[in-house]
Amino acid sequence: MITDPIPFMANIALIAHADGKLSPSELGQLEAIRADFKFKKGDFNKAISLVEKEQHKLTNVGTFADQVKNLELMLRVAYADDDLDDSETELVTSFCEKIGITQEQLDRVCDEVINTLKSQDQLCPACGASSEANAKFCSKCGAPLSAEEEAVKLEFEIPLSGISIEFADSTATSFHKALQIAKAADSYETCQKSKKTWHLAHYDSGSISEALPLAEALSGIRNRAVHQNGVEVPWDEIFGFAWCASRRSSAYNPIEYCFGKDENRINPWGCKQARLDWTQWADWFSYGSWQKAGMLGGKVVWVFDKARIMHEVRTNLHQYRFCPHIIQGLPEAVVKHLPDSITVEKNADWEFDKNYEQTPGSIKVTIKEKSDGFTYSDDFWSDGVRPVGLDALRKIMSAALSEIGVGAVNSTALLT
């Protein structure tokens, strides 16, 4: 009785996986060995998982007799579909050295295994049933048996250029759409990992927009990965914008969606994910400082901190930077045409931001106003400015769009 079934079975699975694919015959032998030794399904699956995750190395298990039996079963799996290839031979040789088996003894074991396989019925990898040696399909369930049938790949060879997306079978409603899109890619293939079928779609051009339909279809699927030029990168590094682009595609007016008009939170950046909207309560209108002006320094002007504004825009848009709908150069042009400084008393487009508690960087402001013949003072603290309506935004966006040569976006229509 094998007292440590997981490494015992993992040694055998290591041989089966050595050439990077599993033939139907190898799968059948693995399942038959599990049944013959009455290994628990959980132990069997754990052994397979260790090999697939490359977390197992050849290990001596049990007595010398157990180790010889382990070698015999490793050879049984290796010879199930053909002669030993180089990778299988290397593992067998290494194991023989570990347990002290000579070449003469190994040759004898090999002959015994080959003779046994020739007289043995074929074993179905799907259901474990026996079929005649020359059968190509299982007589019970119809699964392929012949060694001539295409072997199951165990891993993908990710191309070293372009965009590659891999994903596993899923019960998600969008899976079949994703599979249909994947099969239309420049190249498509499948493999078997952890008892799941995985799919790989590759786009030679490396164009994010070309791969976007598949990424959108995979939005509700957990087992997925993306590779850029052969290197796996976090999904959101590439497709962090996909969910937003999907909503844009179903919007009544996609341009208005990007600029936030559909939610009455207009932004000048061309992407609502910048999260710096043009509203009177927006924090970014306080990014700057009050500075003294005039001959005697008796006046103050507001000076925007444009570097800080640009930094926040870039930071907020970083996750969405590959979105094909972002208008390149617009954020920089908007910041450029934002007023460098504002004298509030002389500018009808801007007013003081009013606070009734002092905050760091704020100034004390007193405004005298008249009403019904009476004059009264409004005292408050101000740590920034606020736009009055949309006139200032209209001027800024018109100049920015003109500078970068975008005529498809009408700022007047957006702000109407």
C-alpha positions in Angstrom: 0.0 0.0 0.0 1.4 3.4 -0.9 1.4 5.5 2.2 2.2 8.8 0.5 0.0 8.9 -2.6 0.4 12.6 -3.6 4.2 12.6 -4.4 3.9 9.0 -5.8 1.2 10.1 -8.3 3.0 13.4 -8.9 6.1 11.6 -10.1 4.0 9.7 -12.7 2.2 12.9 -13.7 5.5 14.7 -14.1 6.4 12.2 -16.8 3.1 12.6 -18.5 3.5 16.4 -18.6 7.2 16.4 -19.6 6.6 17.0 -23.3 4.1 19.8 -22.7 1.0 17.8 -23.8 -1.2 15.0 -22.8 -2.3 12.4 -25.3 -5.7 10.5 -24.8 -3.6 7.4 -24.0 -1.6 9.1 -21.3 -4.8 10.5 -19.7 -6.3 7.1 -19.8 -3.3 5.5 -18.0 -3.3 8.2 -15.3 -6.9 7.6 -14.5 -6.4 3.8 -14.6 -3.5 4.0 -12.1 -5.6 6.1 -9.8 -8.3 3.5 -9.9 -5.9 0.5 -9.5 -4.3 2.0 -6.4 -7.6 3.4 -5.1 -6.1 6.8 -4.7 -8.6 9.4 -3.5 -9.8 11.9 -6.1 -8.6 14.8 -3.9 -5.1 13.3 -3.6 -5.0 12.6 -7.4 -6.1 16.2 -8.2 -3.6 17.6 -5.8 -0.7 15.7 -7.4 -1.8 16.9 -10.9 -2.1 20.4 -9.7 1.4 20.4 -8.2 2.9 19.3 -11.5 0.8 21.8 -13.5 2.0 24.6 -11.2 5.6 23.4 -11.5 5.8 22.8 -7.7 6.9 19.2 -7.8 10.3 17.5 -8.4 11.0 13.8 -8.6 10.7 12.4 -5.1 11.6 9.0 -3.6 8.4 7.5 -2.1 8.1 4.5 0.3 10.2 1.4 0.2 12.6 0.3 -2.6 9.8 -1.9 -4.0 7.4 1.1 -4.0 10.1 3.1 -5.8 10.5 0.5 -8.5 6.7 0.3 -8.9 6.7 4.1 -9.2 9.3 3.8 -12.0 7.3 1.1 -13.7 4.2 3.2 -13.7 6.1 6.3 -15.0 7.3 4.2 -17.9 3.8 2.8 -18.5 2.5 6.4 -18.9 5.5 7.5 -21.0 5.2 4.5 -23.4 1.4 4.8 -23.6 1.5 6.9 -26.8 5.0 6.4 -28.2 8.7 5.9 -27.4 10.3 8.1 -24.7 11.2 11.6 -26.0 14.2 13.5 -24.7 12.4 15.2 -21.8 10.9 11.9 -20.6 14.2 10.1 -20.9 15.9 12.7 -18.8 13.4 12.4 -16.0 13.5 8.6 -16.1 17.3 8.5 -16.0 17.3 11.0 -13.1 14.8 8.9 -11.1 16.9 5.7 -11.7 19.9 7.4 -10.3 17.9 8.6 -7.2 16.7 5.1 -6.4 19.8 3.1 -7.5 18.6 1.4 -10.7 21.2 0.4 -13.2 20.8 0.7 -17.0 20.5 -3.1 -17.3 17.7 -3.1 -14.8 16.0 -0.2 -16.5 16.1 -1.9 -19.9 14.5 -5.0 -18.3 11.7 -2.9 -16.8 11.1 -1.1 -20.1 10.8 -4.4 -22.0 8.2 -5.6 -19.4 6.2 -2.4 -19.6 6.2 -2.4 -23.5 5.1 -6.0 -23.6 2.3 -5.4 -21.1 1.0 -2.4 -23.0 0.9 -4.4 -26.3 -1.4 -6.9 -24.8 -3.5 -4.5 -22.8 -6.8 -3.0 -23.8 -6.8 0.8 -24.3 -8.1 2.8 -21.4 -10.5 5.7 -21.9 -9.2 9.0 -20.5 -12.7 10.3 -20.0 -14.5 7.4 -18.2 -11.8 4.8 -17.6 -13.5 2.0 -19.5 -11.5 -0.6 -21.5 -11.6 -0.9 -25.3 -9.9 -3.1 -27.8 -6.2 -2.3 -28.5 -6.9 -1.1 -32.1 -10.0 1.0 -31.2 -9.9 4.7 -31.9 -12.8 5.7 -29.7 -14.1 4.5 -26.4 -16.9 1.9 -26.7 -18.7 3.3 -23.7 -18.5 7.1 -24.0 -17.1 7.7 -27.5 -14.0 9.7 -26.4 -10.9 9.5 -28.7 -8.4 6.7 -27.8 -6.0 6.5 -30.6 -2.5 7.8 -30.1 -2.9 9.4 -33.5 -5.6 11.7 -32.1 -4.3 15.2 -31.4 -2.8 15.4 -27.9 -4.0 18.0 -25.4 -1.6 20.9 -25.0 -0.8 21.7 -21.3 0.4 25.3 -21.8 0.6 28.1 -24.3 3.7 29.4 -26.1 2.9 33.1 -25.8 4.1 35.0 -28.9 6.9 37.5 -28.2 5.1 40.4 -30.0 1.6 41.7 -30.1 -1.3 41.3 -27.7 -2.3 37.8 -26.4 -5.4 37.2 -24.3 -6.0 33.9 -22.5 -9.2 32.8 -20.6 -10.8 29.7 -19.2 -14.1 28.1 -19.9 -16.8 29.8 -17.9 -20.5 29.6 -17.1 -20.7 33.4 -17.5 -23.4 34.6 -20.0 -20.8 36.5 -22.0 -18.5 33.4 -22.4 -19.9 32.2 -25.8 -19.6 35.7 -27.2 -16.0 35.9 -26.0 -15.2 32.5 -27.5 -16.7 33.6 -30.9 -14.6 36.8 -30.9 -11.4 34.9 -29.9 -11.8 32.4 -32.7 -11.8 35.3 -35.2 -8.4 36.7 -33.9 -5.2 36.5 -35.9 -4.5 33.1 -34.2 -6.4 31.0 -31.8 -5.6 27.8 -29.8 -6.6 25.9 -26.7 -4.9 24.0 -23.9 -5.8 22.1 -20.8 -4.8 23.6 -17.4 -6.1 22.4 -14.0 -8.8 20.4 -15.7 -10.1 23.4 -17.5 -10.0 24.3 -21.1 -8.1 27.6 -21.7 -8.3 29.6 -24.9 -5.7 31.9 -26.3 -6.4 34.7 -28.8 -3.5 36.6 -30.4 -3.5 39.9 -32.2 -0.3 40.4 -34.3 -0.6 44.2 -34.5 -0.6 44.7 -30.7 -3.4 47.2 -31.2 -5.4 47.7 -28.0 -8.5 48.7 -29.9 -8.4 45.5 -32.0 -8.4 43.4 -28.8 -11.0 45.6 -27.1 -14.1 43.6 -28.2 -12.7 40.4 -26.6 -11.7 42.3 -23.4 -15.2 43.7 -23.1 -16.8 40.3 -23.5 -14.5 39.0 -20.8 -15.5 41.7 -18.3 -17.5 39.2 -16.2 -15.0 36.3 -16.4 -12.5 35.8 -13.6 -10.0 33.4 -15.1 -8.3 35.6 -17.7 -4.9 37.1 -18.5 -3.3 39.4 -21.0 0.2 39.4 -22.4 1.9 42.3 -24.1 4.9 41.4 -26.3 5.2 38.0 -24.5 5.1 39.4 -21.0 2.0 39.0 -18.7 0.8 42.3 -17.4 -2.0 43.1 -14.9 -5.3 43.1 -16.7 -6.2 46.6 -15.6 -2.9 48.0 -16.8 -4.1 47.3 -20.4 -7.9 47.0 -20.2 -8.8 49.1 -17.1 -10.8 51.3 -19.5 -12.8 48.4 -21.0 -15.9 48.6 -18.8 -16.2 52.4 -19.4 -15.7 51.9 -23.2 -18.5 49.3 -23.1 -20.9 51.8 -21.5 -19.8 54.4 -24.0 -20.7 52.1 -26.9 -24.3 51.9 -25.7 -24.6 55.6 -24.9 -27.0 57.7 -26.9 -24.3 60.2 -27.7 -20.8 58.8 -27.1 -19.0 62.2 -27.2 -21.4 63.5 -24.6 -20.7 60.4 -22.5 -17.0 61.0 -22.5 -17.3 64.7 -21.6 -19.8 63.8 -18.8 -22.8 65.8 -20.3 -25.0 62.7 -20.0 -24.7 62.9 -16.2 -24.7 66.7 -16.0 -21.1 66.8 -14.8 -19.3 68.3 -17.7 -15.5 68.0 -17.8 -13.0 69.8 -20.1 -10.6 66.8 -20.4 -12.6 64.6 -22.8 -12.9 61.7 -20.2 -15.1 61.6 -17.2 -12.6 59.3 -15.5 -10.3 62.3 -15.0 -12.7 63.1 -12.1 -12.0 66.9 -12.3 -15.4 68.2 -13.3 -16.3 71.8 -14.1 -18.5 72.5 -11.1 -18.5 75.2 -8.5 -17.7 72.8 -5.7 -14.8 71.1 -7.5 -11.7 70.9 -5.4 -9.3 71.5 -8.3 -10.3 75.2 -8.5 -8.4 75.5 -5.2 -5.2 74.1 -6.6 -3.1 77.3 -6.6 -2.4 80.2 -4.3 -3.3 83.9 -3.7 -0.5 86.2 -4.6 -0.1 90.0 -4.0 -0.3 92.2 -7.1 -0.3 95.9 -8.0 2.3 98.6 -7.4 1.8 98.5 -3.7 0.8 94.9 -3.3 -2.6 95.9 -2.1 -4.4 93.6 -4.5 -4.4 89.8 -4.7 -4.7 87.6 -7.7 -5.3 83.9 -7.9 -2.6 81.8 -9.6 -3.4 78.3 -10.7 -1.0 75.5 -9.8 -1.1 74.0 -13.3 1.6 71.4 -12.6 -0.6 70.0 -9.8 -3.7 70.0 -11.9 -1.9 68.2 -14.8 -0.5 65.7 -12.3 -3.9 64.8 -10.9 -5.4 64.5 -14.4 -2.6 62.1 -15.5 -2.9 60.1 -12.3 -6.6 59.7 -12.6 -6.4 58.8 -16.3 -3.5 56.4 -16.0 -5.7 53.3 -15.7 -7.6 54.4 -18.8 -4.6 55.6 -20.8 -5.0 53.0 -23.5 -8.6 53.9 -24.2 -8.9 54.6 -28.0 -11.5 57.3 -27.3 -9.3 59.6 -25.2 -8.4 62.7 -27.2 -4.7 62.8 -27.1 -3.2 66.1 -26.2 -6.5 67.6 -25.0 -5.7 67.6 -21.2 -2.4 69.4 -21.9 -4.1 72.0 -24.1 -6.8 72.6 -21.6 -4.3 73.3 -18.8 -2.3 75.5 -21.2 -5.4 77.7 -21.9 -6.6 77.8 -18.3 -5.9 81.3 -17.1 -2.5 81.7 -15.5 -3.9 84.2 -13.0 -7.3 85.7 -12.2 -8.1 89.0 -10.7 -11.6 88.2 -9.4 -12.9 91.8 -9.0 -12.2 92.4 -12.8 -13.3 89.0 -14.2 -17.0 88.2 -14.7 -16.2 84.6 -15.4 -14.8 83.9 -11.9 -15.6 84.6 -8.3 -14.1 84.0 -4.8 -14.7 80.6 -3.3 -16.4 81.4 0.0 -15.6 79.7 3.3 -16.6 81.0 6.7 -13.7 79.3 8.5 -10.0 80.0 7.9 -8.1 77.3 6.2 -4.3 77.1 5.3 -3.6 79.4 2.3 -6.9 81.2 2.5 -7.2 85.0 2.6 -9.7 87.2 4.3 -12.1 88.9 1.9 -14.5 91.7 2.5 -17.1 92.6 -0.1 -19.3 95.7 0.3 -22.7 95.3 -1.3 -25.7 97.6 -1.5 -29.4 96.6 -1.2 -32.4 98.9 -0.8 -30.2 101.8 0.0 -28.3 100.0 2.7 -24.6 99.1 2.5 -23.4 95.9 4.2 -20.2 93.9 4.3 -19.8 90.2 3.4 -16.8 88.9 5.2 -15.4 85.4 4.4 -12.3 83.4 3.8 -11.3 82.2 0.3 -8.8 79.5 -0.6 -9.5 79.5 -4.4 -11.9 80.6 -7.1 -15.1 79.3 -8.6 -16.3 79.6 -12.2 -19.4 81.6 -12.9 -21.4 79.6 -15.4 -19.8 78.0 -18.4 -18.4 81.0 -20.3 -14.9 80.5 -19.1 -15.1 76.7 -19.9 -16.3 77.5 -23.4 -13.4 79.8 -24.1 -10.8 77.3 -22.7 -12.2 74.3 -24.6 -12.6 76.2 -27.9 -9.0 77.3 -27.8 -7.7 73.8 -26.7 -9.6 71.9 -29.3 -8.5 74.3 -32.0 -4.9 74.0 -31.0 -4.8 70.2 -31.3 -6.9 70.3 -34.5 -10.0 68.4 -33.3 -13.0 69.7 -35.2 -15.2 66.7 -34.5 -16.0 68.0 -31.0 -18.2 71.1 -30.9 -17.6 72.8 -27.5 -20.6 75.1 -28.0 -22.9 72.1 -28.6 -21.5 70.3 -25.6 -22.1 73.3 -23.3 -25.5 74.2 -24.5 
